[in-house]
Amino acid sequence: MALDEKERIIIPDEAGEEHLFEVLFTFDVDQTEKSYMVVVPVEQAQAEEQEVFAFRFEEDEKDNDLTLYQIETDEEWDMIEEMLNTFTEEDEEES
């Protein structure tokens, strides 16, 4: 899935309240055939410190719908953390 750099999505919380997030990046894991998305709340997108959220997702290409799943395993969190570190390093090099 190729998302634009500044793509935004709306994610509802447990209470059904909708929140706008900016997609930092997505990545696929070939071994598991799973896709992941790392997002930040729009109001924090330009802040020095950001609260980052990560989800596993599936895309229904027919309906162009996304289904988000919470990250449940330590292995997934470790992988996401590694990707986030790589993303952060690349971002710092571009600055």
C-alpha positions as semicolon CSV with decimal commas, in nm:
position;residue;x (nm);y (nm);z (nm)
1;M;0,000;0,000;0,000
2;A;0,144;0,335;-0,096
3;L;0,009;0,615;0,116
4;D;0,095;0,977;0,048
5;E;0,340;1,124;0,295
6;K;0,076;1,354;0,447
7;E;-0,219;1,115;0,434
8;R;-0,467;1,156;0,719
9;I;-0,715;0,911;0,861
10;I;-0,995;0,930;1,116
11;I;-0,986;0,671;1,394
12;P;-1,269;0,641;1,648
13;D;-1,185;0,571;2,012
14;E;-1,368;0,331;2,247
15;A;-1,633;0,596;2,315
16;G;-1,697;0,643;1,943
17;E;-1,532;0,986;1,934
18;E;-1,344;1,043;1,609
19;H;-0,982;1,164;1,605
20;L;-0,777;1,281;1,306
21;F;-0,430;1,127;1,263
22;E;-0,147;1,187;1,020
23;V;0,011;0,872;0,879
24;L;0,386;0,876;0,942
25;F;0,452;0,559;0,743
26;T;0,328;0,213;0,659
27;F;0,521;-0,106;0,601
28;D;0,459;-0,467;0,505
29;V;0,623;-0,775;0,653
30;D;0,677;-1,031;0,379
31;Q;0,725;-1,326;0,617
32;T;0,388;-1,278;0,787
33;E;0,209;-1,099;0,500
34;K;0,087;-0,839;0,750
35;S;0,081;-0,462;0,709
36;Y;0,142;-0,200;0,975
37;M;0,070;0,171;1,008
38;V;0,230;0,427;1,239
39;V;0,029;0,745;1,302
40;V;0,043;1,059;1,512
41;P;-0,246;1,287;1,617
42;V;-0,267;1,578;1,370
43;E;-0,239;1,836;1,646
44;Q;0,101;1,685;1,740
45;A;0,230;1,632;1,384
46;Q;0,467;1,931;1,398
47;A;0,546;1,910;1,771
48;E;0,892;1,834;1,906
49;E;0,754;1,537;2,102
50;Q;0,477;1,324;1,959
51;E;0,257;1,047;2,091
52;V;0,287;0,777;1,827
53;F;0,030;0,502;1,768
54;A;0,078;0,183;1,570
55;F;-0,174;-0,060;1,421
56;R;-0,177;-0,369;1,208
57;F;-0,413;-0,309;0,918
58;E;-0,589;-0,483;0,635
59;E;-0,708;-0,300;0,327
60;D;-1,014;-0,405;0,131
61;E;-0,909;-0,291;-0,214
62;K;-1,257;-0,349;-0,353
63;D;-1,422;-0,106;-0,108
64;N;-1,102;0,091;-0,033
65;D;-1,170;0,038;0,340
66;L;-0,912;-0,004;0,614
67;T;-0,956;-0,229;0,915
68;L;-0,722;-0,151;1,205
69;Y;-0,610;-0,401;1,469
70;Q;-0,430;-0,334;1,794
71;I;-0,074;-0,462;1,826
72;E;-0,084;-0,759;2,061
73;T;0,255;-0,929;2,067
74;D;0,596;-0,818;2,192
75;E;0,745;-0,935;1,861
76;E;0,521;-0,696;1,669
77;W;0,605;-0,409;1,906
78;D;0,978;-0,478;1,870
79;M;0,948;-0,476;1,491
80;I;0,747;-0,152;1,493
81;E;0,995;0,010;1,730
82;E;1,282;-0,086;1,499
83;M;1,099;0,057;1,197
84;L;1,018;0,376;1,391
85;N;1,386;0,418;1,483
86;T;1,481;0,375;1,116
87;F;1,212;0,625;1,010
88;T;1,331;0,876;1,271
89;E;1,694;0,842;1,162
90;E;1,601;0,895;0,797
91;D;1,390;1,197;0,890
92;E;1,680;1,351;1,085
93;E;1,918;1,295;0,793
94;E;1,683;1,483;0,558
95;S;1,664;1,784;0,795
